[in-house]
Amino acid sequence: MRASIGPVRLVPLIVLALVAAATIGGGAWRWSGRAPAPSPAAAPGGGCAAPATPRQLRGMWLTTVNNIDFPSRPGLSAAAVQAEYRRWLDLAQAQRHNAIFVHVRPSGDALWPSTFAPWSEWLTGRRDNRDPGWDPLRFMIDEAHARNLQFHAWFNPYRGSQPAPAGAGASIAALAPGHPLKAHPEWAVVHPKGKTGRLYFDPGQPAARRFVEDSILDAVTRYDLDGVHFDDFFYPYPKAGEDFGDDASFAAHGGGLSRADWRRANVNTFVRETGERIRAVKPWVQYGISPFGIWRNTSTDPEGSATRGLQSHDAIYADTRAWVRERWLDYVVPQLYWHIGFDVADYATLLRWWTSTVEGTGVKLYIGQADYRVGEKGPWSEPDQLTRQLALNRELGAEGSVHFSAKQIRADRLGAVTRYRDAHYAAPALPPVPARLVAPPAAPPRLTGATLAAPAPWAAYDARGTLVATGRGTAVDAPGAACVRVLDRGGNESAAAPLTP
């Protein structure tokens, strides 16, 4: 996904070099200043008021490519990888998170046994597709669910390799046995040229697009995922003087469109079809994307943001606003990796733009937070920069945050993570319910004392409706709670049942 440490997160810094010289355009903002919506109404019961704690998504990205976060190095034993993962979940719980976003398809590979992709070398330490003898994805999902954390599987759809020497680079011959680009070299595009080159699945090849969708649906159908998640990588970010080499697919499939419109249509088709296919097989699985933070600048489009940065619509052919307006997504997590007051791309300006964009669509707005930038010179040397950003999120109506990345949360530079956790994540919260999954409350759960008759995700409240604790299973361990509600697959709460000693 991202990048600033290694090739995953270079984008926010690259953008500064791509900034246009145009002046900031004016714009009239439509935003409601609303607080995050509370959970769907559940009938009072058991002597408890209706839930009064707002829902809020809290998560972190756990990056596997180049072993940025996890595993700490390739080729570890299953026991070592599992122990590391449990420690990351310990961290998530200590931060009072309720979701984790795990990189399971970094570059045309897989962290699960799949006929659509070879085993990831970032796990096995080998580029030979040899089975490690266990199923990491199943283990990670089960462990997350045991701690009542949502598991969002994070896929990079079109990247086929990482630059050499760490990855296969631009060489099809260097790919692992079983890699689909070995069987279908006509799907491959090398970009950029030179030592940083890598392989991409060509988004303009319909067969390649369908194959990538199939590889994602393989995980959806076989595993108990809570969400399918993409980041900002579809077509690559621009490199001066070099275009993406899709002449052959454009000639065959361009259909009279300009190349830019055709590329946007390719991405749009993939985004739409993937969501439709997920909902057809498992309608409760959420679908979300974390795009680059700027759609278009007002200097290009009066409906854009008052910014002067790279435009995802034009530079990487990602019409992110259309994905929201067409309601193809359940949630969007724009990467707002700039500080409050930055004259090129002000955090507050972009937050208002995104709040306005999702308004009335039912698409949930969460924000991608730049924990990795804490400690840089300037405003990022202020330990309260992220705390202030999260305060703005709450004020303007964003319903949660995802933090990049896990390693930065653990580092807690300047004490910034502890500061925002104590200010904004001091008490537990349930994740929001996707608009299409909202349902009336079910009957109260059956209880014997503080034990549920059947295992389920649960939320325990005091008599005033304040959320005290969440969990999963049959034992409701919630000192001070007066009642409990259970959650369905969409996250809707039942009516309340009283807790008795």
Secondary structure per residue as TSV (DSSP state, phi and psi in degrees):
chain	resnum	aa	ss	phi	psi
A	1	M	-	360.0	-91.7
A	2	R	-	-89.5	-157.6
A	3	A	-	177.1	137.3
A	4	S	S	-167.7	-30.1
A	5	I	S	-110.8	108.6
A	6	G	G	77.7	-177.1
A	7	P	G	-75.0	0.0
A	8	V	G	-82.2	-20.9
A	9	R	S	-138.8	42.3
A	10	L	-	-83.0	-15.3
A	11	V	H	-57.6	-50.4
A	12	P	H	-59.5	-29.7
A	13	L	H	-81.3	-37.8
A	14	I	H	-59.6	-36.5
A	15	V	H	-58.5	-34.2
A	16	L	H	-62.5	-30.1
A	17	A	H	-81.2	-12.8
A	18	L	T	-105.8	7.7
A	19	V	-	-64.3	135.5
A	20	A	-	-76.8	160.0
A	21	A	-	-89.9	3.0
A	22	A	-	-66.2	155.7
A	23	T	-	-78.3	159.0
A	24	I	-	-67.5	127.9
A	25	G	-	-82.5	155.8
A	26	G	-	-81.0	162.5
A	27	G	-	-163.8	141.5
A	28	A	-	-100.0	124.1
A	29	W	-	-93.3	138.3
A	30	R	-	-111.7	103.5
A	31	W	-	-146.4	154.0
A	32	S	-	-98.6	-15.3
A	33	G	-	63.5	25.8
A	34	R	-	-82.6	150.9
A	35	A	-	-79.6	161.0
A	36	P	-	-55.3	137.0
A	37	A	-	-67.1	141.0
A	38	P	B	-68.6	172.6
A	39	S	-	-63.3	158.1
A	40	P	S	-53.0	140.9
A	41	A	-	-58.8	129.4
A	42	A	-	-115.6	138.2
A	43	A	-	-62.2	136.1
A	44	P	-	-58.7	149.6
A	45	G	B	-173.0	164.0
A	46	G	T	61.0	26.8
A	47	G	T	77.0	11.7
A	48	C	B	-109.2	146.0
A	49	A	-	-71.6	165.0
A	50	A	-	-61.3	152.0
A	51	P	-	-54.5	130.8
A	52	A	-	-113.3	-3.8
A	53	T	S	-88.2	121.5
A	54	P	B	-61.0	146.0
A	55	R	-	-77.8	149.6
A	56	Q	-	-158.4	123.8
A	57	L	E	-78.3	130.6
A	58	R	E	-133.8	120.4
A	59	G	E	-154.5	177.3
A	60	M	E	-142.5	151.7
A	61	W	E	-86.9	130.2
A	62	L	E	-110.1	105.7
A	63	T	-	-94.1	129.7
A	64	T	-	-102.4	-26.6
A	65	V	G	-61.9	136.2
A	66	N	G	56.7	16.0
A	67	N	G	55.8	37.4
A	68	I	S	-58.9	-47.3
A	69	D	S	-111.8	-47.0
A	70	F	S	-158.9	142.7
A	71	P	S	-59.5	162.9
A	72	S	S	-64.3	-25.2
A	73	R	S	-157.9	157.8
A	74	P	T	-72.8	154.7
A	75	G	T	83.7	12.9
A	76	L	-	-70.7	158.0
A	77	S	-	-67.5	161.1
A	78	A	H	-57.6	-41.9
A	79	A	H	-62.7	-39.7
A	80	A	H	-68.3	-42.6
A	81	V	H	-62.8	-43.3
A	82	Q	H	-64.3	-39.8
A	83	A	H	-65.0	-39.9
A	84	E	H	-63.3	-44.1
A	85	Y	H	-62.0	-42.4
A	86	R	H	-60.6	-35.0
A	87	R	H	-68.3	-35.2
A	88	W	H	-65.0	-38.2
A	89	L	H	-67.4	-34.7
A	90	D	H	-57.2	-43.9
A	91	L	H	-63.2	-45.0
A	92	A	H	-58.7	-43.1
A	93	Q	H	-66.2	-39.5
A	94	A	H	-63.2	-29.4
A	95	Q	T	-85.6	-1.4
A	96	R	T	60.9	39.8
A	97	H	-	-77.0	163.1
A	98	N	-	-129.2	9.3
A	99	A	E	-155.0	153.9
A	100	I	E	-136.6	141.9
A	101	F	E	-116.5	106.4
A	102	V	E	-110.2	131.7
A	103	H	E	-73.6	101.8
A	104	V	E	-108.2	-13.6
A	105	R	E	-135.8	84.5
A	106	P	S	-73.2	-42.7
A	107	S	S	-154.8	65.8
A	108	G	S	71.6	12.7
A	109	D	-	-117.3	-170.7
A	110	A	B	-151.8	147.5
A	111	L	S	-102.9	30.9
A	112	W	S	-149.4	157.6
A	113	P	-	-69.9	112.3
A	114	S	-	-136.1	140.9
A	115	T	T	-81.2	-4.6
A	116	F	T	-98.8	-7.0
A	117	A	S	-161.0	150.8
A	118	P	-	-76.8	163.1
A	119	W	B	-61.1	142.7
A	120	S	-	-71.1	130.1
A	121	E	H	-69.0	-20.0
A	122	W	H	-70.6	-19.4
A	123	L	H	-92.1	-54.0
A	124	T	H	-82.6	-23.4
A	125	G	S	80.1	6.6
A	126	R	-	-136.6	148.6
A	127	R	S	-107.6	55.9
A	128	D	S	-128.5	2.4
A	129	N	-	63.4	24.0
A	130	R	-	-77.5	132.7
A	131	D	-	-64.3	126.3
A	132	P	-	-74.8	-7.6
A	133	G	S	91.6	9.2
A	134	W	S	-155.0	170.5
A	135	D	-	-111.8	93.8
A	136	P	H	-59.8	-39.0
A	137	L	H	-64.8	-45.0
A	138	R	H	-61.7	-43.2
A	139	F	H	-60.1	-46.4
A	140	M	H	-65.6	-39.5
A	141	I	H	-64.9	-48.1
A	142	D	H	-60.7	-42.0
A	143	E	H	-67.1	-40.4
A	144	A	H	-64.6	-45.4
A	145	H	H	-65.0	-34.5
A	146	A	H	-61.1	-24.5
A	147	R	T	-103.1	11.6
A	148	N	T	62.0	35.9
A	149	L	-	-102.8	133.1
A	150	Q	E	-65.5	144.8
A	151	F	E	-114.6	111.7
A	152	H	E	-104.7	116.9
A	153	A	E	-81.8	123.2
A	154	W	E	-102.6	121.2
A	155	F	E	-116.7	138.2
A	156	N	-	-97.4	108.2
A	157	P	S	-65.6	-48.8
A	158	Y	S	-106.4	-8.6
A	159	R	B	-73.2	129.9
A	160	G	-	-105.9	-16.1
A	161	S	-	-161.0	170.3
A	162	Q	-	-109.4	156.1
A	163	P	-	-57.6	147.3
A	164	A	T	-73.6	155.5
A	165	P	T	-87.8	-10.5
A	166	A	T	-64.0	-38.0
A	167	G	S	-115.1	-169.2
A	168	A	-	-76.9	-11.0
A	169	G	T	62.4	-136.0
A	170	A	T	-94.1	8.6
A	171	S	-	-97.6	114.7
A	172	I	S	-64.0	-36.1
A	173	A	T	-62.8	-27.8
A	174	A	T	-83.2	-5.7
A	175	L	S	-69.5	158.6
A	176	A	-	-66.8	150.1
A	177	P	T	-54.9	140.1
A	178	G	T	87.5	-3.5
A	179	H	-	-69.0	132.3
A	180	P	H	-62.1	-26.2
A	181	L	H	-73.2	-17.5
A	182	K	H	-71.2	-40.1
A	183	A	H	-75.8	-27.4
A	184	H	-	-132.1	70.6
A	185	P	G	-62.6	-19.8
A	186	E	G	-68.5	-14.7
A	187	W	G	-84.7	-11.4
A	188	A	E	-91.3	140.1
A	189	V	E	-127.8	132.6
A	190	V	E	-91.6	127.3
A	191	H	E	-157.7	137.5
A	192	P	S	-77.9	-179.3
A	193	K	S	-75.9	159.8
A	194	G	S	94.6	-165.7
A	195	K	T	-67.4	-21.2
A	196	T	T	-95.1	9.9
A	197	G	-	-65.3	149.7
A	198	R	E	-144.4	170.2
A	199	L	E	-97.9	141.0
A	200	Y	E	-124.3	145.6
A	201	F	E	-70.9	131.5
A	202	D	-	-74.6	112.6
A	203	P	T	-62.1	-17.0
A	204	G	T	-85.7	-1.9
A	205	Q	-	-95.7	108.7
A	206	P	H	-54.2	-37.7
A	207	A	H	-67.5	-37.5
A	208	A	H	-66.0	-42.7
A	209	R	H	-60.0	-45.6
A	210	R	H	-65.2	-37.7
A	211	F	H	-63.6	-42.7
A	212	V	H	-62.5	-42.7
A	213	E	H	-59.3	-44.7
A	214	D	H	-59.6	-39.3
A	215	S	H	-65.2	-34.6
A	216	I	H	-73.1	-43.0
A	217	L	H	-64.7	-25.0
A	218	D	H	-57.3	-45.1
A	219	A	H	-71.0	-39.5
A	220	V	H	-61.3	-45.9
A	221	T	H	-73.6	-29.2
A	222	R	H	-96.8	-14.7
A	223	Y	S	-129.4	157.5
A	224	D	-	-87.6	64.2
A	225	L	-	-76.4	147.4
A	226	D	S	-93.8	-25.1
A	227	G	E	-156.8	153.3
A	228	V	E	-111.6	129.4
A	229	H	E	-133.8	132.5
A	230	F	E	-116.4	157.4
A	231	D	-	-103.5	-145.2
A	232	D	S	-92.6	0.6
A	233	F	-	-95.3	107.2
A	234	F	S	-122.7	-92.9
A	235	Y	S	-72.9	148.9
A	236	P	-	-71.0	158.9
A	237	Y	-	-66.4	149.7
A	238	P	-	-68.9	147.5
A	239	K	B	-122.2	130.2
A	240	A	T	-52.4	129.3
A	241	G	T	77.5	8.2
A	242	E	B	-140.4	123.2
A	243	D	-	-99.8	159.2
A	244	F	-	-67.2	132.1
A	245	G	-	-84.7	69.4
A	246	D	-	-113.8	32.7
A	247	D	H	-57.5	-42.9
A	248	A	H	-66.7	-44.8
A	249	S	H	-70.7	-32.5
A	250	F	H	-66.6	-41.8
A	251	A	H	-62.9	-36.6
A	252	A	H	-81.8	-31.8
A	253	H	H	-129.0	6.8
A	254	G	-	-63.7	-30.0
A	255	G	T	61.0	27.5
A	256	G	T	84.6	-2.5
A	257	L	-	-78.4	158.9
A	258	S	-	-65.0	159.1
A	259	R	H	-63.1	-38.8
A	260	A	H	-64.7	-45.3
A	261	D	H	-65.6	-37.5
A	262	W	H	-63.9	-44.0
A	263	R	H	-63.4	-42.2
A	264	R	H	-62.0	-39.8
A	265	A	H	-64.3	-36.5
A	266	N	H	-62.2	-45.7
A	267	V	H	-66.5	-44.0
A	268	N	H	-58.8	-42.9
A	269	T	H	-62.0	-44.1
A	270	F	H	-62.5	-45.6
A	271	V	H	-62.1	-45.7
A	272	R	H	-66.8	-49.9
A	273	E	H	-62.6	-40.5
A	274	T	H	-61.6	-44.6
A	275	G	H	-62.0	-42.6
A	276	E	H	-62.3	-39.7
A	277	R	H	-72.9	-37.0
A	278	I	H	-60.6	-48.2
A	279	R	H	-67.0	-27.9
A	280	A	H	-69.5	-32.8
A	281	V	H	-99.2	-34.5
A	282	K	-	-146.0	86.1
A	283	P	T	-62.8	-17.7
A	284	W	T	-83.2	-10.3
A	285	V	S	-77.0	124.8
A	286	Q	E	-76.2	156.5
A	287	Y	E	-136.4	120.8
A	288	G	E	-147.6	159.8
A	289	I	E	-133.0	144.4
A	290	S	-	-111.6	90.3
A	291	P	-	-86.8	167.3
A	292	F	B	-55.1	147.3
A	293	G	S	-73.3	-17.6
A	294	I	-	-110.4	124.3
A	295	W	S	-79.8	-65.7
A	296	R	-	-147.8	154.7
A	297	N	B	-87.4	153.9
A	298	T	T	-64.6	-22.7
A	299	S	T	-66.4	-21.8
A	300	T	T	-99.9	-38.2
A	301	D	-	-145.2	122.9
A	302	P	T	-61.0	-16.5
A	303	E	T	-91.1	3.0
A	304	G	S	-82.3	-169.0
A	305	S	B	-97.1	155.6
A	306	A	S	-78.5	69.9
A	307	T	-	-134.6	173.9
A	308	R	-	-137.8	37.8
A	309	G	S	-109.9	-175.4
A	310	L	-	-55.5	139.8
A	311	Q	-	-107.2	116.5
A	312	S	H	-63.0	-33.7
A	313	H	H	-59.1	-39.3
A	314	D	H	-99.7	-37.2
A	315	A	H	-85.5	-35.6
A	316	I	S	-125.9	10.3
A	317	Y	-	63.3	33.7
A	318	A	-	-109.1	102.6
A	319	D	-	-86.2	73.3
A	320	T	H	-62.7	-34.0
A	321	R	H	-64.4	-39.1
A	322	A	H	-62.6	-38.7
A	323	W	H	-59.7	-36.8
A	324	V	H	-75.7	-48.9
A	325	R	H	-62.7	-35.3
A	326	E	T	-80.6	-4.7
A	327	R	T	60.7	35.2
A	328	W	-	-75.2	-19.2
A	329	L	-	-110.8	155.9
A	330	D	S	-87.7	-32.3
A	331	Y	E	-149.6	156.5
A	332	V	E	-131.3	140.4
A	333	V	-	-126.7	73.3
A	334	P	-	-59.4	138.0
A	335	Q	B	-83.3	99.0
A	336	L	-	-100.1	78.0
A	337	Y	-	-96.7	37.7
A	338	W	S	-127.9	159.0
A	339	H	-	-84.8	162.2
A	340	I	T	-64.2	124.6
A	341	G	T	93.9	0.6
A	342	F	-	-64.6	125.0
A	343	D	S	-70.4	-23.3
A	344	V	S	-81.7	-42.6
A	345	A	S	-150.1	83.5
A	346	D	-	-72.2	130.2
A	347	Y	H	-54.6	-48.1
A	348	A	H	-65.3	-39.1
A	349	T	H	-61.6	-46.2
A	350	L	H	-69.9	-36.3
A	351	L	H	-60.8	-43.0
A	352	R	H	-63.9	-40.0
A	353	W	H	-61.9	-45.6
A	354	W	H	-68.8	-37.0
A	355	T	H	-59.8	-43.3
A	356	S	H	-65.5	-37.8
A	357	T	H	-66.0	-40.8
A	358	V	H	-81.5	-15.0
A	359	E	T	-58.1	126.9
A	360	G	T	83.5	-1.3
A	361	T	T	-95.4	-21.2
A	362	G	-	83.3	-5.9
A	363	V	-	-77.9	128.1
A	364	K	E	-74.2	140.1
A	365	L	E	-108.5	114.2
A	366	Y	-	-115.2	158.5
A	367	I	E	-115.8	135.4
A	368	G	E	-81.4	118.6
A	369	Q	E	-102.1	140.7
A	370	A	-	-92.8	62.7
A	371	D	G	-57.5	-28.9
A	372	Y	G	-67.1	-15.7
A	373	R	G	-90.7	-10.6
A	374	V	T	-58.7	131.3
A	375	G	T	100.0	-10.2
A	376	E	S	-67.7	165.0
A	377	K	S	-66.4	156.9
A	378	G	G	84.4	-147.1
A	379	P	G	-58.5	-25.6
A	380	W	G	-76.1	-4.6
A	381	S	G	-83.8	-4.1
A	382	E	S	-89.1	121.9
A	383	P	T	-66.5	-12.6
A	384	D	T	-101.4	8.6
A	385	Q	H	-57.7	-48.6
A	386	L	H	-70.1	-34.8
A	387	T	H	-60.1	-42.8
A	388	R	H	-67.3	-37.3
A	389	Q	H	-64.7	-42.9
A	390	L	H	-65.9	-31.7
A	391	A	H	-65.3	-41.0
A	392	L	H	-64.7	-40.3
A	393	N	H	-54.8	-48.0
A	394	R	H	-65.6	-42.3
A	395	E	H	-63.5	-39.1
A	396	L	H	-97.0	-2.5
A	397	G	T	106.9	4.6
A	398	A	-	-66.8	142.3
A	399	E	-	-103.9	19.9
A	400	G	E	158.9	-178.8
A	401	S	E	-145.6	149.8
A	402	V	E	-123.9	133.0
A	403	H	E	-106.9	132.7
A	404	F	S	-106.6	122.6
A	405	S	-	-129.1	-170.0
A	406	A	H	-58.0	-41.0
A	407	K	H	-61.7	-36.4
A	408	Q	H	-71.6	-33.7
A	409	I	H	-65.0	-43.3
A	410	R	H	-64.2	-37.7
A	411	A	H	-66.4	-36.1
A	412	D	-	50.3	50.3
A	413	R	G	-60.6	139.3
A	414	L	G	60.9	9.5
A	415	G	G	69.8	17.0
A	416	A	H	-66.8	-37.6
A	417	V	H	-67.2	-45.8
A	418	T	H	-58.9	-38.9
A	419	R	H	-63.0	-49.7
A	420	Y	H	-74.1	-30.1
A	421	R	H	-61.7	-47.0
A	422	D	H	-68.5	-29.3
A	423	A	H	-82.3	-34.5
A	424	H	H	-123.7	-17.0
A	425	Y	S	-122.9	34.1
A	426	A	S	-70.2	-27.6
A	427	A	S	-123.9	160.6
A	428	P	-	-67.2	158.8
A	429	A	-	-147.8	148.2
A	430	L	-	-89.3	147.0
A	431	P	-	-67.2	151.2
A	432	P	-	-62.7	157.6
A	433	V	-	-95.9	127.1
A	434	P	-	-54.7	142.4
A	435	A	G	-56.0	-38.5
A	436	R	G	-74.7	-10.4
A	437	L	G	-106.4	0.2
A	438	V	-	-62.9	132.2
A	439	A	-	-142.4	156.8
A	440	P	-	-62.5	155.0
A	441	P	-	-66.4	140.8
A	442	A	-	-79.3	176.1
A	443	A	-	-63.8	157.5
A	444	P	-	-60.0	149.9
A	445	P	-	-71.6	155.3
A	446	R	-	-83.7	132.4
A	447	L	E	-129.6	147.2
A	448	T	E	-123.4	104.2
A	449	G	T	64.6	-111.7
A	450	A	T	-116.1	29.4
A	451	T	E	-121.5	124.8
A	452	L	E	-75.6	148.5
A	453	A	E	-69.3	-26.3
A	454	A	E	-140.4	145.0
A	455	P	E	-65.6	140.7
A	456	A	E	-166.7	158.4
A	457	P	E	-65.4	138.8
A	458	W	E	-136.8	160.5
A	459	A	E	-135.4	126.0
A	460	A	E	-107.8	138.2
A	461	Y	E	-127.1	153.4
A	462	D	-	-83.6	178.9
A	463	A	T	-64.9	-22.0
A	464	R	T	-86.0	-4.5
A	465	G	S	93.7	11.3
A	466	T	-	-85.2	130.4
A	467	L	E	-67.4	126.4
A	468	V	E	-101.8	-41.7
A	469	A	E	-161.0	157.2
A	470	T	E	-128.2	160.2
A	471	G	E	-171.9	-172.2
A	472	R	E	-148.8	137.6
A	473	G	E	126.4	-151.1
A	474	T	E	-107.7	-29.5
A	475	A	E	-84.7	121.6
A	476	V	-	-96.2	98.6
A	477	D	-	-98.5	92.6
A	478	A	-	-148.9	77.2
A	479	P	T	-55.7	134.9
A	480	G	T	89.0	-3.7
A	481	A	-	-85.4	148.2
A	482	A	-	-108.5	-21.7
A	483	C	E	-154.4	167.0
A	484	V	E	-136.5	146.1
A	485	R	E	-125.4	146.7
A	486	V	E	-105.4	158.1
A	487	L	B	-112.7	141.9
A	488	D	-	-87.0	-175.3
A	489	R	T	-64.2	-25.8
A	490	G	T	-83.7	-9.1
A	491	G	-	97.2	2.1
A	492	N	-	-71.8	140.9
A	493	E	B	-90.6	146.7
A	494	S	-	-77.7	175.5
A	495	A	-	-64.4	164.7
A	496	A	-	-87.7	148.3
A	497	A	E	-120.2	138.4
A	498	P	E	-71.9	142.5
A	499	L	-	-91.8	133.2
A	500	T	-	-121.7	150.5
A	501	P	-	-58.8	360.0
